[in-house]
């Protein structure tokens, strides 16, 4: 069975949900198929040590020594010792740059909001020997980013590709070789580090759209991915707006009909009491032990 790395880019406001993620990996995923669990803390160097200590202390109490031994905690300067953080794009930059630290053929990108809700292994992300990728129609919201990404990579006849896209949703399986080829192309073409390349491109490129654009440029999408619907439900800040859809998503996650569930921290205050209780119940049934307080993971406003 193949081994993969799990990579999560997180920050202080997501630490509690990231801890829930780690617990879900430890309790639901076949750890023999996970080579490493890499946590990248997106923060200043001044804040890193305190954040690192909180994460380590929390993990030591919550997960097995097996997963703990596979856990690495990294920071911005591990990737860019001489490049300043640029703000909005930092998280996207880290999701690509981590490929230079990856020796596994694939790594699964996660956000702190993602957690497993059923038994899984590395094979859960693959079908017929290929990683699963969802391809969707490019909505008007993403048009400028999609077109900007294709133009930045100088893709021939980009208009025949940019009506489709990889949605900016985690989890997503990244091909390590392809990401490194993308990074090498950007450096060779622009003579810039990734932070320098992204600076000033706000609203005209994203990490996933650049990756998708590069797959189209080298004509390898069909070779490297099986395109079908991915097994994840995510509650974003606003979407889904229809309470019936939200209820269905939580119900399907509770019934283990999907592999993973995601809850954006900014959605939590807008949940109804019934919605909140249904999610807490799902966590209790899928991830947590009877004595563990599910509501603690939603108390983000209380800090660490």
KESEDO-317485 format. One record per residue (C-alpha): z, y, x. Coordinates in nm, 4 decimals, decimal comma, always signed. Layout:
// KESEDO-317485
<<Z; Y; X>>;
...
END
This chain:
// KESEDO-317485
<<+0,0000; +0,0000; +0,0000>>;
<<-0,0926; +0,3448; +0,1318>>;
<<+0,1712; +0,5914; +0,2445>>;
<<+0,1531; +0,9585; +0,1576>>;
<<+0,3519; +1,2711; +0,2322>>;
<<+0,5022; +1,4758; -0,0494>>;
<<+0,5010; +1,8497; +0,0236>>;
<<+0,6934; +2,1079; -0,1777>>;
<<+0,6843; +2,4813; -0,1187>>;
<<+0,9992; +2,6281; -0,2690>>;
<<+1,2175; +2,9379; -0,2655>>;
<<+1,5691; +3,0365; -0,3664>>;
<<+1,5063; +3,0852; -0,7387>>;
<<+1,3627; +2,7321; -0,7622>>;
<<+1,6257; +2,5493; -0,5558>>;
<<+1,8022; +2,3850; -0,8493>>;
<<+1,4765; +2,2545; -0,9939>>;
<<+1,3731; +2,1433; -0,6444>>;
<<+1,6942; +1,9426; -0,6197>>;
<<+1,6054; +1,7786; -0,9524>>;
<<+1,2662; +1,6972; -0,8038>>;
<<+1,4267; +1,5315; -0,5014>>;
<<+1,6520; +1,3256; -0,7278>>;
<<+1,3521; +1,2163; -0,9349>>;
<<+1,1683; +1,1056; -0,6204>>;
<<+1,4711; +0,9161; -0,4975>>;
<<+1,5325; +0,7375; -0,8271>>;
<<+1,1823; +0,6828; -0,9632>>;
<<+0,9403; +0,6605; -0,6701>>;
<<+0,8887; +0,3572; -0,4456>>;
<<+1,0103; +0,5174; -0,1234>>;
<<+0,8337; +0,2580; +0,0901>>;
<<+0,5104; +0,4369; -0,0104>>;
<<+0,6391; +0,7824; +0,0881>>;
<<+0,6223; +0,8564; +0,4598>>;
<<+0,7781; +1,2026; +0,4444>>;
<<+0,9193; +1,4529; +0,1964>>;
<<+0,8488; +1,7979; +0,3377>>;
<<+1,0285; +2,0991; +0,1917>>;
<<+0,8888; +2,4343; +0,3007>>;
<<+1,1312; +2,7161; +0,2257>>;
<<+0,9419; +3,0380; +0,1589>>;
<<+1,1894; +3,3008; +0,2771>>;
<<+1,2630; +3,5374; +0,5625>>;
<<+1,3991; +3,4013; +0,8888>>;
<<+1,7192; +3,5954; +0,8218>>;
<<+1,7790; +3,3997; +0,5005>>;
<<+1,6553; +3,0613; +0,6181>>;
<<+1,9731; +2,9188; +0,7710>>;
<<+2,1835; +2,9790; +0,4591>>;
<<+1,9104; +2,8309; +0,2393>>;
<<+1,8690; +2,5354; +0,4758>>;
<<+2,2419; +2,4637; +0,4716>>;
<<+2,2575; +2,4747; +0,0895>>;
<<+1,9598; +2,2400; +0,0568>>;
<<+2,0933; +1,9896; +0,3102>>;
<<+2,4431; +1,9928; +0,1608>>;
<<+2,3026; +1,9433; -0,1896>>;
<<+2,0631; +1,6666; -0,0855>>;
<<+2,3354; +1,4775; +0,0992>>;
<<+2,5325; +1,4543; -0,2258>>;
<<+2,2370; +1,3736; -0,4518>>;
<<+1,9871; +1,1434; -0,2802>>;
<<+1,9870; +0,8237; -0,0790>>;
<<+2,0039; +0,8101; +0,2982>>;
<<+1,6558; +0,6522; +0,2868>>;
<<+1,4943; +0,9616; +0,1353>>;
<<+1,7185; +1,1957; +0,3320>>;
<<+1,5903; +1,0404; +0,6550>>;
<<+1,2338; +1,1143; +0,5450>>;
<<+1,3062; +1,4761; +0,4512>>;
<<+1,1910; +1,7647; +0,6700>>;
<<+1,2738; +2,1288; +0,6001>>;
<<+1,0336; +2,3873; +0,7411>>;
<<+0,9965; +2,7657; +0,7313>>;
<<+0,7217; +3,0255; +0,7701>>;
<<+0,7638; +3,0707; +1,1461>>;
<<+0,7186; +2,6974; +1,2048>>;
<<+0,3571; +2,7634; +1,1041>>;
<<+0,3089; +3,1251; +1,2085>>;
<<+0,5582; +3,2265; +1,4777>>;
<<+0,3746; +3,5547; +1,5397>>;
<<+0,2299; +3,6351; +1,1946>>;
<<+0,4249; +3,8346; +0,9397>>;
<<+0,4566; +3,7130; +0,5830>>;
<<+0,2201; +3,9063; +0,3570>>;
<<+0,3901; +3,8630; +0,0204>>;
<<+0,2058; +3,7333; -0,2833>>;
<<-0,0088; +3,4805; -0,0968>>;
<<+0,2613; +3,3344; +0,1289>>;
<<+0,3138; +3,0269; -0,0862>>;
<<-0,0607; +2,9565; -0,1047>>;
<<-0,0991; +3,0000; +0,2712>>;
<<+0,1781; +2,7485; +0,3368>>;
<<+0,0222; +2,4888; +0,1055>>;
<<-0,2899; +2,4837; +0,3213>>;
<<-0,1321; +2,5416; +0,6622>>;
<<+0,0979; +2,2418; +0,6302>>;
<<-0,2080; +2,0202; +0,6903>>;
<<-0,1679; +2,0927; +1,0621>>;
<<+0,1685; +1,9120; +1,0409>>;
<<+0,0370; +1,6159; +0,8402>>;
<<-0,0685; +1,2922; +1,0098>>;
<<-0,1129; +1,1051; +0,6812>>;
<<-0,4677; +1,0963; +0,5341>>;
<<-0,3348; +1,2587; +0,2143>>;
<<-0,0494; +1,4810; +0,1091>>;
<<+0,0593; +1,5574; -0,2460>>;
<<+0,1282; +1,9251; -0,3082>>;
<<+0,4194; +2,0005; -0,5391>>;
<<+0,6004; +2,3090; -0,6587>>;
<<+0,9749; +2,3171; -0,7097>>;
<<+0,9243; +2,2952; -1,0856>>;
<<+0,7626; +1,9473; -1,0709>>;
<<+0,9596; +1,6245; -1,1160>>;
<<+0,8801; +1,2612; -1,1859>>;
<<+0,9704; +1,1181; -1,5252>>;
<<+0,8691; +0,7544; -1,4798>>;
<<+0,8484; +0,4853; -1,2135>>;
<<+0,5841; +0,5748; -0,9556>>;
<<+0,4426; +0,5049; -0,6110>>;
<<+0,1745; +0,6559; -0,3922>>;
<<-0,0816; +0,4562; -0,5908>>;
<<+0,0095; +0,6553; -0,9028>>;
<<-0,2035; +0,9397; -0,7682>>;
<<-0,5088; +0,7238; -0,7002>>;
<<-0,7655; +0,5227; -0,8940>>;
<<-1,0400; +0,3001; -0,7566>>;
<<-0,9343; +0,3971; -0,4065>>;
<<-0,9745; +0,7714; -0,4602>>;
<<-0,7219; +1,0429; -0,5437>>;
<<-0,7422; +1,1696; -0,9001>>;
<<-0,8480; +1,5309; -0,9522>>;
<<-0,8875; +1,7193; -1,2738>>;
<<-1,1930; +1,9454; -1,2946>>;
<<-1,1979; +2,2066; -1,5712>>;
<<-1,4237; +2,4839; -1,6933>>;
<<-1,3558; +2,8115; -1,5156>>;
<<-1,1954; +3,0476; -1,7639>>;
<<-1,2606; +3,4213; -1,7607>>;
<<-0,9130; +3,4693; -1,6103>>;
<<-1,0187; +3,2789; -1,2967>>;
<<-1,3795; +3,3995; -1,2632>>;
<<-1,3155; +3,6634; -0,9961>>;
<<-1,1033; +3,4270; -0,7863>>;
<<-1,3570; +3,1454; -0,8187>>;
<<-1,6561; +3,3576; -0,7258>>;
<<-1,4642; +3,5255; -0,4440>>;
<<-1,3627; +3,1892; -0,2980>>;
<<-1,7198; +3,0585; -0,2963>>;
<<-1,8496; +3,3797; -0,1407>>;
<<-1,5771; +3,3811; +0,1245>>;
<<-1,6919; +3,0366; +0,2385>>;
<<-2,0587; +3,1333; +0,2207>>;
<<-2,1481; +2,8457; -0,0107>>;
<<-2,5212; +2,8150; -0,0795>>;
<<-2,6183; +2,8702; -0,4435>>;
<<-2,2525; +2,9159; -0,5470>>;
<<-2,3400; +2,9890; -0,9087>>;
<<-2,4229; +2,6224; -0,9642>>;
<<-2,0612; +2,5329; -0,8804>>;
<<-1,8289; +2,8124; -0,9857>>;
<<-1,8371; +2,7429; -1,3572>>;
<<-1,6039; +2,4502; -1,2755>>;
<<-1,2797; +2,4527; -1,0786>>;
<<-0,9717; +2,2616; -0,9747>>;
<<-0,6900; +2,4087; -1,1866>>;
<<-0,4105; +2,5742; -0,9921>>;
<<-0,1629; +2,3139; -1,1103>>;
<<+0,0584; +2,0852; -0,9067>>;
<<+0,0816; +1,8006; -0,8296>>;
<<-0,2476; +1,7812; -0,6451>>;
<<-0,3553; +1,5328; -0,3774>>;
<<-0,4970; +1,7093; -0,0730>>;
<<-0,7270; +1,5338; +0,1742>>;
<<-0,5728; +1,6274; +0,5088>>;
<<-0,9006; +1,6076; +0,7007>>;
<<-1,0789; +1,8344; +0,4526>>;
<<-0,7990; +2,0940; +0,4562>>;
<<-0,8070; +2,1040; +0,8361>>;
<<-1,1859; +2,1404; +0,8296>>;
<<-1,1432; +2,4310; +0,5871>>;
<<-0,8868; +2,5968; +0,8135>>;
<<-1,1111; +2,5479; +1,1181>>;
<<-1,4070; +2,6948; +0,9284>>;
<<-1,2119; +3,0060; +0,8287>>;
<<-1,0918; +3,0595; +1,1857>>;
<<-1,4381; +3,0013; +1,3367>>;
<<-1,6137; +3,2234; +1,0813>>;
<<-1,3677; +3,5110; +1,0585>>;
<<-1,1719; +3,4809; +1,3837>>;
<<-0,8543; +3,5243; +1,1809>>;
<<-0,5354; +3,3363; +1,1120>>;
<<-0,4885; +3,2284; +0,7520>>;
<<-0,2450; +3,5153; +0,6743>>;
<<-0,4987; +3,7620; +0,8171>>;
<<-0,7782; +3,6026; +0,6129>>;
<<-0,5811; +3,6229; +0,2872>>;
<<-0,4546; +3,9771; +0,3406>>;
<<-0,6463; +4,2117; +0,1124>>;
<<-0,8002; +3,9279; -0,0903>>;
<<-0,5517; +3,9555; -0,3765>>;
<<-0,7258; +3,8483; -0,6946>>;
<<-1,0385; +3,7219; -0,5171>>;
<<-0,9335; +3,3830; -0,3738>>;
<<-0,6684; +3,1117; -0,4114>>;
<<-0,5745; +2,8075; -0,2065>>;
<<-0,7022; +2,5551; -0,4619>>;
<<-1,0254; +2,7445; -0,5262>>;
<<-1,0951; +2,7733; -0,1542>>;
<<-1,0333; +2,4011; -0,1186>>;
<<-1,2621; +2,3252; -0,4138>>;
<<-1,5262; +2,5643; -0,2773>>;
<<-1,5192; +2,3893; +0,0585>>;
<<-1,5575; +2,0469; -0,1048>>;
<<-1,8656; +2,1831; -0,2814>>;
<<-1,9945; +2,3412; +0,0395>>;
<<-1,9851; +2,0082; +0,2252>>;
<<-2,0914; +1,8194; -0,0904>>;
<<-1,7961; +1,5779; -0,0771>>;
<<-1,6210; +1,6221; -0,4119>>;
<<-1,7617; +1,3015; -0,5615>>;
<<-1,7051; +1,1108; -0,2361>>;
<<-1,3416; +1,2106; -0,2030>>;
<<-1,2150; +1,2362; -0,5629>>;
<<-1,2271; +1,0574; -0,8936>>;
<<-1,2367; +1,3290; -1,1565>>;
<<-1,0352; +1,2657; -1,4690>>;
<<-0,7359; +1,4092; -1,6537>>;
<<-0,4180; +1,4103; -1,4454>>;
<<-0,0895; +1,2725; -1,5753>>;
<<+0,1262; +1,5829; -1,5796>>;
<<+0,2635; +1,8197; -1,8425>>;
<<+0,3757; +2,1661; -1,7345>>;
<<+0,5516; +2,4431; -1,9244>>;
<<+0,4353; +2,7658; -1,7622>>;
<<+0,5793; +3,1124; -1,8197>>;
<<+0,3734; +3,1593; -2,1367>>;
<<+0,1506; +2,8551; -2,1841>>;
<<+0,1635; +2,6532; -2,4008>>;
<<+0,2378; +2,9097; -2,6697>>;
<<+0,2130; +2,6724; -2,9651>>;
<<+0,5589; +2,5152; -3,0197>>;
<<+0,3942; +2,2009; -3,1566>>;
<<+0,2093; +2,1496; -2,8291>>;
<<+0,5279; +2,2137; -2,6314>>;
<<+0,7195; +1,9633; -2,8437>>;
<<+0,4443; +1,7046; -2,7971>>;
<<+0,4452; +1,7521; -2,4204>>;
<<+0,8214; +1,7066; -2,3960>>;
<<+0,8079; +1,4064; -2,6277>>;
<<+0,5360; +1,2397; -2,4196>>;
<<+0,7320; +1,3062; -2,1011>>;
<<+1,0418; +1,1582; -2,2654>>;
<<+0,8395; +0,8508; -2,3618>>;
<<+0,7133; +0,8209; -2,0018>>;
<<+0,3529; +0,8688; -2,1134>>;
<<+0,2928; +1,1042; -1,8198>>;
<<+0,3813; +1,0715; -1,4540>>;
<<+0,5359; +1,4135; -1,3981>>;
<<+0,6745; +1,7110; -1,5871>>;
<<+0,6968; +2,0715; -1,4764>>;
<<+0,9183; +2,3533; -1,6006>>;
<<+0,8655; +2,7065; -1,4737>>;
<<+1,2006; +2,8767; -1,4247>>;
<<+1,0814; +3,1867; -1,6144>>;
<<+1,0079; +2,9752; -1,9214>>;
<<+1,3702; +2,8640; -1,9492>>;
<<+1,5071; +3,1845; -2,1135>>;
<<+1,2322; +3,1656; -2,3758>>;
<<+1,3038; +2,8086; -2,4845>>;
<<+1,4606; +2,7603; -2,8247>>;
<<+1,7900; +2,5714; -2,8388>>;
<<+1,6075; +2,2688; -2,9776>>;
<<+1,3444; +2,2797; -2,7025>>;
<<+1,6102; +2,3205; -2,4370>>;
<<+1,8072; +2,0238; -2,5686>>;
<<+1,4972; +1,8044; -2,5830>>;
<<+1,4228; +1,8760; -2,2165>>;
<<+1,7841; +1,8128; -2,1169>>;
<<+1,7727; +1,4845; -2,3060>>;
<<+1,4523; +1,3884; -2,1254>>;
<<+1,6138; +1,4588; -1,7877>>;
<<+1,9204; +1,2543; -1,8806>>;
<<+1,7131; +0,9579; -1,9922>>;
<<+1,4562; +0,9691; -1,7128>>;
<<+1,6306; +1,0985; -1,4010>>;
<<+2,0021; +1,1662; -1,4213>>;
<<+2,3087; +0,9461; -1,4349>>;
<<+2,5478; +0,9727; -1,7287>>;
<<+2,8035; +1,1800; -1,5384>>;
<<+2,5533; +1,4362; -1,4058>>;
<<+2,5224; +1,7716; -1,5835>>;
<<+2,1593; +1,8242; -1,6865>>;
<<+2,2256; +2,1829; -1,7971>>;
<<+2,3190; +2,2804; -1,4380>>;
<<+1,9509; +2,2657; -1,3418>>;
<<+1,8682; +2,5335; -1,6000>>;
<<+2,1402; +2,7780; -1,4933>>;
<<+1,9112; +2,9584; -1,2541>>;
<<+2,0545; +3,3002; -1,3289>>;
<<+2,3872; +3,1970; -1,1781>>;
<<+2,2416; +3,1621; -0,8290>>;
<<+2,3393; +2,8844; -0,5945>>;
END
